[in-house]
Amino acid sequence: MASIKNVSITKGKTYTFRLYVLLYDIGGPVLRDLIRRLIYPDTLEARLTARHYYLLDLNTKKKLIDEYYHKLFPDGKAATSSDVFDLTLLIYLLRAVCDLRHSSDGVWSKMPANNDTTPEANITRLKLYRNAIFHEASTDVFSRDNGFTEEENFAAVWDTVKAAILDLDNGSSPGLRSKIDSLCKEAIDSSTEEEFRQEKERWRQQVHCKNKGSFVKYIFDLFDIYNYTGEIDKIHKTIESKTDKQINRK
């Protein structure tokens, strides 16, 4: 986990890095446990082996970066453990081998309705907020001209991601809620910025189209969202709606 201590980082970046730590250091292990519940650890190797040619084809077409492919098939053989898989690869794996709902019904590609708490919906929330903090400038997710402060927007996003993680955990990790609440109050170490940069670069490699020089097109088969700009707008509308409800409760 990224270390935590007081350093000089702007408020907007602190919010971004804090959400990154929540997604990767807490959300990642929760998704790993979910995979273990959906696929018994001793059958992971067989599942990957059965889908080897499919995943190899995605790698050949640059829809699965070499780093992730080699984590799935180290030394040419299917992995027997998900311990080294990060959040992005775990999301990919959940969609590729865990028999969750297919993308054709709209799941995975857009922000779910607030009352949709299915595993697919909650995983999608984590995916979209990960995309948002990596795609936009450090403070854009929270610094919106929507009548609310950065702090209020951050609180709305944090509560959404927290609820998704707790739902996915389903009570498997005692003390998880307290751990998340503590993280929200702790300062972020400057080393988190470097971790964030490295993960962002992996994400860029995964979604960058081989034949384009910029982010003009995004992979939507199994991995990323389509109509990305529209979905980012929906994310911000979700933030505004949740923030408005928080303000009204005060």
Secondary structure, 3 states (H helix, E strand, C coil): CCCCCCCCCCHHHHHHHHHHHHHHHHHHHHHHHHHHHHCCHHHHHHHHHHCHHHHHHHHHCCCCCHHHHHHHCHHHCCCCCCCCCCHHHHHHHHHHHCCCCCHHHCCCCCCCCCCCCCHHHHHHHHHHHHHHHHHCCCCCCCCCCCCCCHHHHHHHHHHHHHHHHHHHHCCCCCCHHHHHHHHHHCCCCCHHHHHHHHHHHHHHHHHCCCCCCCCCCCCCCCCCCCCHHHHHHHHHHHHHHHHHHHHHHC
